[in-house]
Amino acid sequence: MKCITGKNGYYREEEAQEALIRSHIRFPKAAVSYYLCPDCGEYHLTSQGEEHPLLRDPEVRQRIRREQQAQEWRERFRR
Ligand SMILES: [Zn+2]
């Protein structure tokens, strides 16, 4: 079901976490956290407010860095 906010909804918190990490890999300033929406009852990403502690987790940070590097390599090969 489509939410009135027009944002993508994530049914489970783990999906929202995964989406948050992925958005960071692609656009470092895209989203800082996620929240439970009172309108649709699903999670949405948000670019406002406090950074989610998940993004300060060393393992998560390492993963973001690694995947950003992989992405740079892919872009280099595309040229
Ligand atoms: Zn919603």
N, CA, C, O and the ligand as a Tripos MOL2 file, in Angstrom:
@<TRIPOS>MOLECULE
protein
  317   315    80     0     0
PROTEIN
NO_CHARGES

@<TRIPOS>ATOM
      1 N           0.8380   -1.2010    0.0000 N.3       1 MET1
      2 CA          0.0000    0.0000    0.0000 C.3       1 MET1
      3 C           0.8750    1.2540    0.0000 C.2       1 MET1
      4 O           1.9110    1.3090    0.6620 O.2       1 MET1
      5 N           0.4330    2.2550   -0.7570 N.am      2 LYS2
      6 CA          1.2230    3.4880   -0.8740 C.3       2 LYS2
      7 C           0.8850    4.4290    0.2750 C.2       2 LYS2
      8 O          -0.2780    4.6530    0.6090 O.2       2 LYS2
      9 N           1.9500    4.9720    0.8660 N.am      3 CYS3
     10 CA          1.7820    5.8960    1.9890 C.3       3 CYS3
     11 C           1.5470    7.3240    1.4840 C.2       3 CYS3
     12 O           2.0120    7.6860    0.4030 O.2       3 CYS3
     13 N           0.8290    8.1280    2.2660 N.am      4 ILE4
     14 CA          0.5860    9.5190    1.8660 C.3       4 ILE4
     15 C           1.8680   10.3460    1.7970 C.2       4 ILE4
     16 O           1.8940   11.3830    1.1340 O.2       4 ILE4
     17 N           2.9380    9.9020    2.4750 N.am      5 THR5
     18 CA          4.2040   10.6360    2.4020 C.3       5 THR5
     19 C           4.8680   10.4250    1.0450 C.2       5 THR5
     20 O           5.7720   11.1700    0.6650 O.2       5 THR5
     21 N           4.4120    9.4000    0.3140 N.am      6 GLY6
     22 CA          4.9960    9.1070   -0.9850 C.3       6 GLY6
     23 C           6.3270    8.3740   -0.8930 C.2       6 GLY6
     24 O           6.9500    8.0860   -1.9150 O.2       6 GLY6
     25 N           6.7680    8.0720    0.3250 N.am      7 LYS7
     26 CA          8.0550    7.3910    0.5070 C.3       7 LYS7
     27 C           7.8840    5.8920    0.4090 C.2       7 LYS7
     28 O           6.7920    5.3500    0.5810 O.2       7 LYS7
     29 N           9.0170    5.2290    0.1240 N.am      8 ASN8
     30 CA          9.0160    3.7790    0.1640 C.3       8 ASN8
     31 C           8.8130    3.3180    1.5970 C.2       8 ASN8
     32 O           9.3690    3.9070    2.5240 O.2       8 ASN8
     33 N           8.0370    2.2930    1.7820 N.am      9 GLY9
     34 CA          7.8240    1.7430    3.1050 C.3       9 GLY9
     35 C           8.5530    0.4220    3.2680 C.2       9 GLY9
     36 O           8.6400   -0.3750    2.3340 O.2       9 GLY9
     37 N           9.0690    0.2030    4.4540 N.am     10 TYR10
     38 CA          9.7170   -1.0760    4.7670 C.3      10 TYR10
     39 C           8.9430   -1.7300    5.8870 C.2      10 TYR10
     40 O           8.7570   -1.1660    6.9650 O.2      10 TYR10
     41 N           8.5060   -2.9170    5.6010 N.am     11 TYR11
     42 CA          7.6360   -3.6180    6.5320 C.3      11 TYR11
     43 C           8.3710   -4.0060    7.8090 C.2      11 TYR11
     44 O           7.8340   -3.8860    8.9110 O.2      11 TYR11
     45 N           9.6070   -4.4730    7.6460 N.am     12 ARG12
     46 CA         10.3740   -4.9110    8.8120 C.3      12 ARG12
     47 C          11.5180   -3.9400    9.0930 C.2      12 ARG12
     48 O          12.0560   -3.3140    8.1800 O.2      12 ARG12
     49 N          11.8850   -3.8250   10.3860 N.am     13 GLU13
     50 CA         12.9500   -2.9120   10.7710 C.3      13 GLU13
     51 C          14.2710   -3.2900   10.0950 C.2      13 GLU13
     52 O          15.0390   -2.4110    9.7040 O.2      13 GLU13
     53 N          14.5340   -4.5760    9.9590 N.am     14 GLU14
     54 CA         15.7910   -4.9980    9.3280 C.3      14 GLU14
     55 C          15.8730   -4.5000    7.8830 C.2      14 GLU14
     56 O          16.9480   -4.1470    7.3990 O.2      14 GLU14
     57 N          14.7340   -4.4780    7.2070 N.am     15 GLU15
     58 CA         14.7230   -3.9750    5.8290 C.3      15 GLU15
     59 C          15.0430   -2.4930    5.8080 C.2      15 GLU15
     60 O          15.7590   -2.0180    4.9270 O.2      15 GLU15
     61 N          14.5100   -1.7600    6.7840 N.am     16 ALA16
     62 CA         14.7770   -0.3240    6.8610 C.3      16 ALA16
     63 C          16.2570   -0.0800    7.1460 C.2      16 ALA16
     64 O          16.8530    0.8470    6.5970 O.2      16 ALA16
     65 N          16.8490   -0.9130    8.0040 N.am     17 GLN17
     66 CA         18.2740   -0.7760    8.3050 C.3      17 GLN17
     67 C          19.1120   -1.0230    7.0680 C.2      17 GLN17
     68 O          20.0580   -0.2910    6.7760 O.2      17 GLN17
     69 N          18.7460   -2.0650    6.3510 N.am     18 GLU18
     70 CA         19.4700   -2.4050    5.1300 C.3      18 GLU18
     71 C          19.3500   -1.2660    4.1040 C.2      18 GLU18
     72 O          20.3260   -0.9070    3.4450 O.2      18 GLU18
     73 N          18.1660   -0.7200    3.9820 N.am     19 ALA19
     74 CA         17.9560    0.3770    3.0330 C.3      19 ALA19
     75 C          18.7440    1.6170    3.4540 C.2      19 ALA19
     76 O          19.2630    2.3460    2.6090 O.2      19 ALA19
     77 N          18.8280    1.8460    4.7550 N.am     20 LEU20
     78 CA         19.5910    2.9840    5.2620 C.3      20 LEU20
     79 C          21.0740    2.8330    4.9000 C.2      20 LEU20
     80 O          21.7120    3.7810    4.4420 O.2      20 LEU20
     81 N          21.6030    1.6390    5.1090 N.am     21 ILE21
     82 CA         23.0120    1.3790    4.7840 C.3      21 ILE21
     83 C          23.2390    1.5310    3.2880 C.2      21 ILE21
     84 O          24.2120    2.1530    2.8620 O.2      21 ILE21
     85 N          22.3530    0.9680    2.5020 N.am     22 ARG22
     86 CA         22.5140    1.0710    1.0420 C.3      22 ARG22
     87 C          22.4550    2.5110    0.5700 C.2      22 ARG22
     88 O          23.2140    2.9090   -0.3140 O.2      22 ARG22
     89 N          21.5580    3.2950    1.1530 N.am     23 SER23
     90 CA         21.4480    4.6870    0.7120 C.3      23 SER23
     91 C          22.7420    5.4220    1.0400 C.2      23 SER23
     92 O          23.1410    6.3360    0.3180 O.2      23 SER23
     93 N          23.3970    5.0260    2.1270 N.am     24 HIS24
     94 CA         24.6700    5.6570    2.4940 C.3      24 HIS24
     95 C          25.7910    5.2930    1.5440 C.2      24 HIS24
     96 O          26.6790    6.1000    1.2700 O.2      24 HIS24
     97 N          25.7420    4.0770    1.0480 N.am     25 ILE25
     98 CA         26.7670    3.6490    0.1020 C.3      25 ILE25
     99 C          26.6580    4.4810   -1.1680 C.2      25 ILE25
    100 O          27.6710    4.8680   -1.7520 O.2      25 ILE25
    101 N          25.4570    4.7480   -1.5840 N.am     26 ARG26
    102 CA         25.2760    5.4540   -2.8510 C.3      26 ARG26
    103 C          25.2840    6.9660   -2.7240 C.2      26 ARG26
    104 O          25.8970    7.6500   -3.5430 O.2      26 ARG26
    105 N          24.6230    7.4930   -1.7230 N.am     27 PHE27
    106 CA         24.5790    8.9520   -1.5250 C.3      27 PHE27
    107 C          24.8290    9.2320   -0.0450 C.2      27 PHE27
    108 O          23.9130    9.1260    0.7710 O.2      27 PHE27
    109 N          26.0630    9.5890    0.3040 N.am     28 PRO28
    110 CA         26.4090    9.7200    1.7270 C.3      28 PRO28
    111 C          25.4890   10.6180    2.5370 C.2      28 PRO28
    112 O          25.3820   10.4450    3.7510 O.2      28 PRO28
    113 N          24.8190   11.5760    1.8950 N.am     29 LYS29
    114 CA         23.9650   12.4750    2.6850 C.3      29 LYS29
    115 C          22.4720   12.1980    2.4860 C.2      29 LYS29
    116 O          21.6310   12.9970    2.8960 O.2      29 LYS29
    117 N          22.1550   11.0940    1.8730 N.am     30 ALA30
    118 CA         20.7600   10.8450    1.5100 C.3      30 ALA30
    119 C          19.8500   10.6250    2.7120 C.2      30 ALA30
    120 O          18.7940   11.2480    2.8250 O.2      30 ALA30
    121 N          20.2570    9.7540    3.5880 N.am     31 ALA31
    122 CA         19.3990    9.4220    4.7120 C.3      31 ALA31
    123 C          20.2520    9.2460    5.9610 C.2      31 ALA31
    124 O          21.3630    8.7200    5.8930 O.2      31 ALA31
    125 N          19.7350    9.6830    7.0860 N.am     32 VAL32
    126 CA         20.5000    9.5340    8.3230 C.3      32 VAL32
    127 C          19.8440    8.5330    9.2670 C.2      32 VAL32
    128 O          20.4720    8.0230   10.1950 O.2      32 VAL32
    129 N          18.5820    8.2660    9.0110 N.am     33 SER33
    130 CA         17.8940    7.3710    9.9370 C.3      33 SER33
    131 C          16.6100    6.8480    9.3010 C.2      33 SER33
    132 O          16.3270    7.0990    8.1300 O.2      33 SER33
    133 N          15.8530    6.1260   10.0910 N.am     34 TYR34
    134 CA         14.5420    5.6700    9.6380 C.3      34 TYR34
    135 C          13.5700    5.8120   10.7970 C.2      34 TYR34
    136 O          13.9900    5.9200   11.9490 O.2      34 TYR34
    137 N          12.3050    5.8140   10.5100 N.am     35 TYR35
    138 CA         11.3110    5.9760   11.5750 C.3      35 TYR35
    139 C          10.0680    5.1710   11.2300 C.2      35 TYR35
    140 O           9.8150    4.8380   10.0720 O.2      35 TYR35
    141 N           9.3150    4.8750   12.2540 N.am     36 LEU36
    142 CA          8.0690    4.1440   12.0700 C.3      36 LEU36
    143 C           6.9750    5.1560   11.7570 C.2      36 LEU36
    144 O           6.7130    6.0710   12.5390 O.2      36 LEU36
    145 N           6.3530    4.9800   10.6200 N.am     37 CYS37
    146 CA          5.3810    5.9640   10.1400 C.3      37 CYS37
    147 C           4.0200    5.7760   10.8210 C.2      37 CYS37
    148 O           3.4870    4.6670   10.8500 O.2      37 CYS37
    149 N           3.4650    6.8560   11.3650 N.am     38 PRO38
    150 CA          2.1550    6.7480   12.0130 C.3      38 PRO38
    151 C           1.0090    6.5800   11.0030 C.2      38 PRO38
    152 O          -0.0850    6.1530   11.3720 O.2      38 PRO38
    153 N           1.2590    6.9140    9.7430 N.am     39 ASP39
    154 CA          0.1940    6.8160    8.7450 C.3      39 ASP39
    155 C           0.0380    5.4190    8.1670 C.2      39 ASP39
    156 O          -1.0730    4.9010    8.0530 O.2      39 ASP39
    157 N           1.1830    4.8040    7.7960 N.am     40 CYS40
    158 CA          1.0620    3.5010    7.1460 C.3      40 CYS40
    159 C           1.5820    2.3660    8.0150 C.2      40 CYS40
    160 O           1.3940    1.1990    7.6700 O.2      40 CYS40
    161 N           2.2360    2.6790    9.1410 N.am     41 GLY41
    162 CA          2.7210    1.6310   10.0230 C.3      41 GLY41
    163 C           3.9530    0.9170    9.5090 C.2      41 GLY41
    164 O           4.3370   -0.1240   10.0430 O.2      41 GLY41
    165 N           4.5870    1.4740    8.4620 N.am     42 GLU42
    166 CA          5.8360    0.9040    7.9600 C.3      42 GLU42
    167 C           6.9720    1.8690    8.2500 C.2      42 GLU42
    168 O           6.7520    3.0020    8.6780 O.2      42 GLU42
    169 N           8.1910    1.4030    8.0100 N.am     43 TYR43
    170 CA          9.3570    2.2620    8.2470 C.3      43 TYR43
    171 C           9.6930    3.0510    6.9900 C.2      43 TYR43
    172 O           9.5890    2.5460    5.8720 O.2      43 TYR43
    173 N          10.1020    4.3050    7.1990 N.am     44 HIS44
    174 CA         10.5890    5.1330    6.1000 C.3      44 HIS44
    175 C          11.9700    5.6510    6.4380 C.2      44 HIS44
    176 O          12.3100    5.8210    7.6090 O.2      44 HIS44
    177 N          12.7750    5.9050    5.4010 N.am     45 LEU45
    178 CA         14.0560    6.5640    5.6160 C.3      45 LEU45
    179 C          13.8140    8.0590    5.7460 C.2      45 LEU45
    180 O          12.8610    8.6010    5.1860 O.2      45 LEU45
    181 N          14.6970    8.7180    6.4960 N.am     46 THR46
    182 CA         14.5940   10.1670    6.6180 C.3      46 THR46
    183 C          15.9820   10.7850    6.5570 C.2      46 THR46
    184 O          16.9630   10.1810    6.9910 O.2      46 THR46
    185 N          16.0530   11.9960    6.0140 N.am     47 SER47
    186 CA         17.3330   12.6970    5.9410 C.3      47 SER47
    187 C          17.4200   13.7470    7.0400 C.2      47 SER47
    188 O          18.3740   14.5220    7.0910 O.2      47 SER47
    189 N          16.4250   13.7710    7.9150 N.am     48 GLN48
    190 CA         16.4120   14.7640    8.9900 C.3      48 GLN48
    191 C          16.5640   14.1020   10.3430 C.2      48 GLN48
    192 O          16.2320   12.9320   10.5310 O.2      48 GLN48
    193 N          17.0830   14.8970   11.2950 N.am     49 GLY49
    194 CA         17.1980   14.4180   12.6630 C.3      49 GLY49
    195 C          18.5400   13.7850   12.9550 C.2      49 GLY49
    196 O          19.4980   13.9370   12.1960 O.2      49 GLY49
    197 N          18.5930   13.0820   14.0530 N.am     50 GLU50
    198 CA         19.8130   12.4560   14.5340 C.3      50 GLU50
    199 C          20.2510   11.3130   13.6330 C.2      50 GLU50
    200 O          19.4310   10.5860   13.0740 O.2      50 GLU50
    201 N          21.5500   11.1760   13.5090 N.am     51 GLU51
    202 CA         22.0710   10.0310   12.7680 C.3      51 GLU51
    203 C          21.8030    8.7600   13.5700 C.2      51 GLU51
    204 O          22.0110    8.7120   14.7820 O.2      51 GLU51
    205 N          21.3440    7.7510   12.8730 N.am     52 HIS52
    206 CA         21.0590    6.4910   13.5510 C.3      52 HIS52
    207 C          22.3580    5.8490   14.0540 C.2      52 HIS52
    208 O          23.3490    5.8240   13.3240 O.2      52 HIS52
    209 N          22.3690    5.3270   15.2940 N.am     53 PRO53
    210 CA         23.5920    4.7280   15.8450 C.3      53 PRO53
    211 C          24.1620    3.6100   14.9680 C.2      53 PRO53
    212 O          25.3590    3.3260   15.0120 O.2      53 PRO53
    213 N          23.3110    2.9930   14.1880 N.am     54 LEU54
    214 CA         23.7520    1.9270   13.2970 C.3      54 LEU54
    215 C          24.8730    2.4190   12.3830 C.2      54 LEU54
    216 O          25.7930    1.6690   12.0570 O.2      54 LEU54
    217 N          24.7880    3.6840   11.9740 N.am     55 LEU55
    218 CA         25.7670    4.2440   11.0440 C.3      55 LEU55
    219 C          27.1050    4.5300   11.7180 C.2      55 LEU55
    220 O          28.0870    4.8410   11.0430 O.2      55 LEU55
    221 N          27.1470    4.4280   13.0320 N.am     56 ARG56
    222 CA         28.4160    4.6100   13.7360 C.3      56 ARG56
    223 C          29.0230    3.2720   14.1290 C.2      56 ARG56
    224 O          30.1190    3.2230   14.6880 O.2      56 ARG56
    225 N          28.3280    2.2050   13.8440 N.am     57 ASP57
    226 CA         28.8250    0.8720   14.1420 C.3      57 ASP57
    227 C          30.0490    0.5900   13.2580 C.2      57 ASP57
    228 O          29.9690    0.7010   12.0340 O.2      57 ASP57
    229 N          31.1850    0.2230   13.8780 N.am     58 PRO58
    230 CA         32.4140    0.0290   13.0830 C.3      58 PRO58
    231 C          32.2440   -0.9670   11.9410 C.2      58 PRO58
    232 O          32.7750   -0.7620   10.8500 O.2      58 PRO58
    233 N          31.5130   -2.0310   12.1880 N.am     59 GLU59
    234 CA         31.3210   -3.0340   11.1370 C.3      59 GLU59
    235 C          30.5160   -2.4660    9.9700 C.2      59 GLU59
    236 O          30.8160   -2.7250    8.8050 O.2      59 GLU59
    237 N          29.4990   -1.6960   10.3050 N.am     60 VAL60
    238 CA         28.6660   -1.0880    9.2700 C.3      60 VAL60
    239 C          29.4750   -0.0660    8.4820 C.2      60 VAL60
    240 O          29.3950   -0.0080    7.2550 O.2      60 VAL60
    241 N          30.2670    0.7490    9.2100 N.am     61 ARG61
    242 CA         31.0900    1.7570    8.5390 C.3      61 ARG61
    243 C          32.0780    1.1060    7.5790 C.2      61 ARG61
    244 O          32.3140    1.5950    6.4740 O.2      61 ARG61
    245 N          32.6440    0.0020    8.0240 N.am     62 GLN62
    246 CA         33.5970   -0.7110    7.1830 C.3      62 GLN62
    247 C          32.9180   -1.2280    5.9210 C.2      62 GLN62
    248 O          33.4640   -1.1560    4.8200 O.2      62 GLN62
    249 N          31.7260   -1.7430    6.1130 N.am     63 ARG63
    250 CA         30.9840   -2.2570    4.9640 C.3      63 ARG63
    251 C          30.6650   -1.1310    3.9750 C.2      63 ARG63
    252 O          30.8040   -1.3050    2.7640 O.2      63 ARG63
    253 N          30.2400    0.0150    4.4950 N.am     64 ILE64
    254 CA         29.9260    1.1550    3.6360 C.3      64 ILE64
    255 C          31.1680    1.5580    2.8460 C.2      64 ILE64
    256 O          31.1000    1.7720    1.6360 O.2      64 ILE64
    257 N          32.3090    1.6600    3.5420 N.am     65 ARG65
    258 CA         33.5510    2.0440    2.8670 C.3      65 ARG65
    259 C          33.9210    1.0580    1.7630 C.2      65 ARG65
    260 O          34.2800    1.4390    0.6490 O.2      65 ARG65
    261 N          33.8190   -0.2390    2.1200 N.am     66 ARG66
    262 CA         34.1770   -1.2810    1.1640 C.3      66 ARG66
    263 C          33.3030   -1.2190   -0.0760 C.2      66 ARG66
    264 O          33.7980   -1.3240   -1.1980 O.2      66 ARG66
    265 N          32.0250   -1.0500    0.1260 N.am     67 GLU67
    266 CA         31.1050   -1.0530   -1.0190 C.3      67 GLU67
    267 C          31.2260    0.2280   -1.8300 C.2      67 GLU67
    268 O          30.9840    0.2230   -3.0370 O.2      67 GLU67
    269 N          31.5980    1.3240   -1.1790 N.am     68 GLN68
    270 CA         31.8470    2.5590   -1.9330 C.3      68 GLN68
    271 C          33.0500    2.3900   -2.8410 C.2      68 GLN68
    272 O          33.0530    2.8480   -3.9840 O.2      68 GLN68
    273 N          34.0750    1.7250   -2.3150 N.am     69 GLN69
    274 CA         35.2650    1.4770   -3.1370 C.3      69 GLN69
    275 C          34.9250    0.5850   -4.3210 C.2      69 GLN69
    276 O          35.3580    0.8350   -5.4460 O.2      69 GLN69
    277 N          34.1550   -0.4440   -4.0600 N.am     70 ALA70
    278 CA         33.7430   -1.3490   -5.1410 C.3      70 ALA70
    279 C          32.9690   -0.5820   -6.2020 C.2      70 ALA70
    280 O          33.1070   -0.8300   -7.4000 O.2      70 ALA70
    281 N          32.1580    0.3490   -5.7380 N.am     71 GLN71
    282 CA         31.3570    1.1590   -6.6490 C.3      71 GLN71
    283 C          32.2490    2.0660   -7.5040 C.2      71 GLN71
    284 O          32.0160    2.2260   -8.7030 O.2      71 GLN71
    285 N          33.2720    2.6580   -6.8770 N.am     72 GLU72
    286 CA         34.2120    3.4920   -7.6270 C.3      72 GLU72
    287 C          34.8910    2.6990   -8.7280 C.2      72 GLU72
    288 O          35.0780    3.1790   -9.8460 O.2      72 GLU72
    289 N          35.2570    1.4670   -8.3820 N.am     73 TRP73
    290 CA         35.9130    0.6340   -9.3900 C.3      73 TRP73
    291 C          34.9860    0.3450  -10.5560 C.2      73 TRP73
    292 O          35.3930    0.3810  -11.7170 O.2      73 TRP73
    293 N          33.7380    0.0570  -10.2310 N.am     74 ARG74
    294 CA         32.7870   -0.2190  -11.3090 C.3      74 ARG74
    295 C          32.6370    0.9960  -12.2220 C.2      74 ARG74
    296 O          32.5540    0.8670  -13.4430 O.2      74 ARG74
    297 N          32.6040    2.1810  -11.6030 N.am     75 GLU75
    298 CA         32.4680    3.3910  -12.4140 C.3      75 GLU75
    299 C          33.6890    3.6350  -13.2740 C.2      75 GLU75
    300 O          33.5790    4.1170  -14.4010 O.2      75 GLU75
    301 N          34.8610    3.3000  -12.7390 N.am     76 ARG76
    302 CA         36.0890    3.4690  -13.5090 C.3      76 ARG76
    303 C          36.0900    2.5810  -14.7500 C.2      76 ARG76
    304 O          36.5560    2.9780  -15.8180 O.2      76 ARG76
    305 N          35.5620    1.3780  -14.5860 N.am     77 PHE77
    306 CA         35.5640    0.4320  -15.7180 C.3      77 PHE77
    307 C          34.5240    0.7810  -16.7740 C.2      77 PHE77
    308 O          34.6080    0.3340  -17.9180 O.2      77 PHE77
    309 N          33.5660    1.5650  -16.3850 N.am     78 ARG78
    310 CA         32.4820    1.8890  -17.3020 C.3      78 ARG78
    311 C          32.9500    2.8850  -18.3780 C.2      78 ARG78
    312 O          32.4090    2.9350  -19.4830 O.2      78 ARG78
    313 N          33.9630    3.6630  -18.0190 N.am     79 ARG79
    314 CA         34.4160    4.6900  -18.9780 C.3      79 ARG79
    315 C          35.1600    4.1040  -20.1680 C.2      79 ARG79
    316 O          35.5960    4.8450  -21.0490 O.2      79 ARG79
    317 ZN          4.1040    5.9670    5.8610 Zn       80 ZN80
@<TRIPOS>BOND
     1     1     2 1
     2     2     3 1
     3     3     4 2
     4     3     5 am
     5     5     6 1
     6     6     7 1
     7     7     8 2
     8     7     9 am
     9     9    10 1
    10    10    11 1
    11    11    12 2
    12    11    13 am
    13    13    14 1
    14    14    15 1
    15    15    16 2
    16    15    17 am
    17    17    18 1
    18    18    19 1
    19    19    20 2
    20    19    21 am
    21    21    22 1
    22    22    23 1
    23    23    24 2
    24    23    25 am
    25    25    26 1
    26    26    27 1
    27    27    28 2
    28    27    29 am
    29    29    30 1
    30    30    31 1
    31    31    32 2
    32    31    33 am
    33    33    34 1
    34    34    35 1
    35    35    36 2
    36    35    37 am
    37    37    38 1
    38    38    39 1
    39    39    40 2
    40    39    41 am
    41    41    42 1
    42    42    43 1
    43    43    44 2
    44    43    45 am
    45    45    46 1
    46    46    47 1
    47    47    48 2
    48    47    49 am
    49    49    50 1
    50    50    51 1
    51    51    52 2
    52    51    53 am
    53    53    54 1
    54    54    55 1
    55    55    56 2
    56    55    57 am
    57    57    58 1
    58    58    59 1
    59    59    60 2
    60    59    61 am
    61    61    62 1
    62    62    63 1
    63    63    64 2
    64    63    65 am
    65    65    66 1
    66    66    67 1
    67    67    68 2
    68    67    69 am
    69    69    70 1
    70    70    71 1
    71    71    72 2
    72    71    73 am
    73    73    74 1
    74    74    75 1
    75    75    76 2
    76    75    77 am
    77    77    78 1
    78    78    79 1
    79    79    80 2
    80    79    81 am
    81    81    82 1
    82    82    83 1
    83    83    84 2
    84    83    85 am
    85    85    86 1
    86    86    87 1
    87    87    88 2
    88    87    89 am
    89    89    90 1
    90    90    91 1
    91    91    92 2
    92    91    93 am
    93    93    94 1
    94    94    95 1
    95    95    96 2
    96    95    97 am
    97    97    98 1
    98    98    99 1
    99    99   100 2
   100    99   101 am
   101   101   102 1
   102   102   103 1
   103   103   104 2
   104   103   105 am
   105   105   106 1
   106   106   107 1
   107   107   108 2
   108   107   109 am
   109   109   110 1
   110   110   111 1
   111   111   112 2
   112   111   113 am
   113   113   114 1
   114   114   115 1
   115   115   116 2
   116   115   117 am
   117   117   118 1
   118   118   119 1
   119   119   120 2
   120   119   121 am
   121   121   122 1
   122   122   123 1
   123   123   124 2
   124   123   125 am
   125   125   126 1
   126   126   127 1
   127   127   128 2
   128   127   129 am
   129   129   130 1
   130   130   131 1
   131   131   132 2
   132   131   133 am
   133   133   134 1
   134   134   135 1
   135   135   136 2
   136   135   137 am
   137   137   138 1
   138   138   139 1
   139   139   140 2
   140   139   141 am
   141   141   142 1
   142   142   143 1
   143   143   144 2
   144   143   145 am
   145   145   146 1
   146   146   147 1
   147   147   148 2
   148   147   149 am
   149   149   150 1
   150   150   151 1
   151   151   152 2
   152   151   153 am
   153   153   154 1
   154   154   155 1
   155   155   156 2
   156   155   157 am
   157   157   158 1
   158   158   159 1
   159   159   160 2
   160   159   161 am
   161   161   162 1
   162   162   163 1
   163   163   164 2
   164   163   165 am
   165   165   166 1
   166   166   167 1
   167   167   168 2
   168   167   169 am
   169   169   170 1
   170   170   171 1
   171   171   172 2
   172   171   173 am
   173   173   174 1
   174   174   175 1
   175   175   176 2
   176   175   177 am
   177   177   178 1
   178   178   179 1
   179   179   180 2
   180   179   181 am
   181   181   182 1
   182   182   183 1
   183   183   184 2
   184   183   185 am
   185   185   186 1
   186   186   187 1
   187   187   188 2
   188   187   189 am
   189   189   190 1
   190   190   191 1
   191   191   192 2
   192   191   193 am
   193   193   194 1
   194   194   195 1
   195   195   196 2
   196   195   197 am
   197   197   198 1
   198   198   199 1
   199   199   200 2
   200   199   201 am
   201   201   202 1
   202   202   203 1
   203   203   204 2
   204   203   205 am
   205   205   206 1
   206   206   207 1
   207   207   208 2
   208   207   209 am
   209   209   210 1
   210   210   211 1
   211   211   212 2
   212   211   213 am
   213   213   214 1
   214   214   215 1
   215   215   216 2
   216   215   217 am
   217   217   218 1
   218   218   219 1
   219   219   220 2
   220   219   221 am
   221   221   222 1
   222   222   223 1
   223   223   224 2
   224   223   225 am
   225   225   226 1
   226   226   227 1
   227   227   228 2
   228   227   229 am
   229   229   230 1
   230   230   231 1
   231   231   232 2
   232   231   233 am
   233   233   234 1
   234   234   235 1
   235   235   236 2
   236   235   237 am
   237   237   238 1
   238   238   239 1
   239   239   240 2
   240   239   241 am
   241   241   242 1
   242   242   243 1
   243   243   244 2
   244   243   245 am
   245   245   246 1
   246   246   247 1
   247   247   248 2
   248   247   249 am
   249   249   250 1
   250   250   251 1
   251   251   252 2
   252   251   253 am
   253   253   254 1
   254   254   255 1
   255   255   256 2
   256   255   257 am
   257   257   258 1
   258   258   259 1
   259   259   260 2
   260   259   261 am
   261   261   262 1
   262   262   263 1
   263   263   264 2
   264   263   265 am
   265   265   266 1
   266   266   267 1
   267   267   268 2
   268   267   269 am
   269   269   270 1
   270   270   271 1
   271   271   272 2
   272   271   273 am
   273   273   274 1
   274   274   275 1
   275   275   276 2
   276   275   277 am
   277   277   278 1
   278   278   279 1
   279   279   280 2
   280   279   281 am
   281   281   282 1
   282   282   283 1
   283   283   284 2
   284   283   285 am
   285   285   286 1
   286   286   287 1
   287   287   288 2
   288   287   289 am
   289   289   290 1
   290   290   291 1
   291   291   292 2
   292   291   293 am
   293   293   294 1
   294   294   295 1
   295   295   296 2
   296   295   297 am
   297   297   298 1
   298   298   299 1
   299   299   300 2
   300   299   301 am
   301   301   302 1
   302   302   303 1
   303   303   304 2
   304   303   305 am
   305   305   306 1
   306   306   307 1
   307   307   308 2
   308   307   309 am
   309   309   310 1
   310   310   311 1
   311   311   312 2
   312   311   313 am
   313   313   314 1
   314   314   315 1
   315   315   316 2
@<TRIPOS>SUBSTRUCTURE
     1 MET1         2 RESIDUE 1 A MET
     2 LYS2         6 RESIDUE 1 A LYS
     3 CYS3        10 RESIDUE 1 A CYS
     4 ILE4        14 RESIDUE 1 A ILE
     5 THR5        18 RESIDUE 1 A THR
     6 GLY6        22 RESIDUE 1 A GLY
     7 LYS7        26 RESIDUE 1 A LYS
     8 ASN8        30 RESIDUE 1 A ASN
     9 GLY9        34 RESIDUE 1 A GLY
    10 TYR10       38 RESIDUE 1 A TYR
    11 TYR11       42 RESIDUE 1 A TYR
    12 ARG12       46 RESIDUE 1 A ARG
    13 GLU13       50 RESIDUE 1 A GLU
    14 GLU14       54 RESIDUE 1 A GLU
    15 GLU15       58 RESIDUE 1 A GLU
    16 ALA16       62 RESIDUE 1 A ALA
    17 GLN17       66 RESIDUE 1 A GLN
    18 GLU18       70 RESIDUE 1 A GLU
    19 ALA19       74 RESIDUE 1 A ALA
    20 LEU20       78 RESIDUE 1 A LEU
    21 ILE21       82 RESIDUE 1 A ILE
    22 ARG22       86 RESIDUE 1 A ARG
    23 SER23       90 RESIDUE 1 A SER
    24 HIS24       94 RESIDUE 1 A HIS
    25 ILE25       98 RESIDUE 1 A ILE
    26 ARG26      102 RESIDUE 1 A ARG
    27 PHE27      106 RESIDUE 1 A PHE
    28 PRO28      110 RESIDUE 1 A PRO
    29 LYS29      114 RESIDUE 1 A LYS
    30 ALA30      118 RESIDUE 1 A ALA
    31 ALA31      122 RESIDUE 1 A ALA
    32 VAL32      126 RESIDUE 1 A VAL
    33 SER33      130 RESIDUE 1 A SER
    34 TYR34      134 RESIDUE 1 A TYR
    35 TYR35      138 RESIDUE 1 A TYR
    36 LEU36      142 RESIDUE 1 A LEU
    37 CYS37      146 RESIDUE 1 A CYS
    38 PRO38      150 RESIDUE 1 A PRO
    39 ASP39      154 RESIDUE 1 A ASP
    40 CYS40      158 RESIDUE 1 A CYS
    41 GLY41      162 RESIDUE 1 A GLY
    42 GLU42      166 RESIDUE 1 A GLU
    43 TYR43      170 RESIDUE 1 A TYR
    44 HIS44      174 RESIDUE 1 A HIS
    45 LEU45      178 RESIDUE 1 A LEU
    46 THR46      182 RESIDUE 1 A THR
    47 SER47      186 RESIDUE 1 A SER
    48 GLN48      190 RESIDUE 1 A GLN
    49 GLY49      194 RESIDUE 1 A GLY
    50 GLU50      198 RESIDUE 1 A GLU
    51 GLU51      202 RESIDUE 1 A GLU
    52 HIS52      206 RESIDUE 1 A HIS
    53 PRO53      210 RESIDUE 1 A PRO
    54 LEU54      214 RESIDUE 1 A LEU
    55 LEU55      218 RESIDUE 1 A LEU
    56 ARG56      222 RESIDUE 1 A ARG
    57 ASP57      226 RESIDUE 1 A ASP
    58 PRO58      230 RESIDUE 1 A PRO
    59 GLU59      234 RESIDUE 1 A GLU
    60 VAL60      238 RESIDUE 1 A VAL
    61 ARG61      242 RESIDUE 1 A ARG
    62 GLN62      246 RESIDUE 1 A GLN
    63 ARG63      250 RESIDUE 1 A ARG
    64 ILE64      254 RESIDUE 1 A ILE
    65 ARG65      258 RESIDUE 1 A ARG
    66 ARG66      262 RESIDUE 1 A ARG
    67 GLU67      266 RESIDUE 1 A GLU
    68 GLN68      270 RESIDUE 1 A GLN
    69 GLN69      274 RESIDUE 1 A GLN
    70 ALA70      278 RESIDUE 1 A ALA
    71 GLN71      282 RESIDUE 1 A GLN
    72 GLU72      286 RESIDUE 1 A GLU
    73 TRP73      290 RESIDUE 1 A TRP
    74 ARG74      294 RESIDUE 1 A ARG
    75 GLU75      298 RESIDUE 1 A GLU
    76 ARG76      302 RESIDUE 1 A ARG
    77 PHE77      306 RESIDUE 1 A PHE
    78 ARG78      310 RESIDUE 1 A ARG
    79 ARG79      314 RESIDUE 1 A ARG
    80 ZN80       317 GROUP 0 **** ****
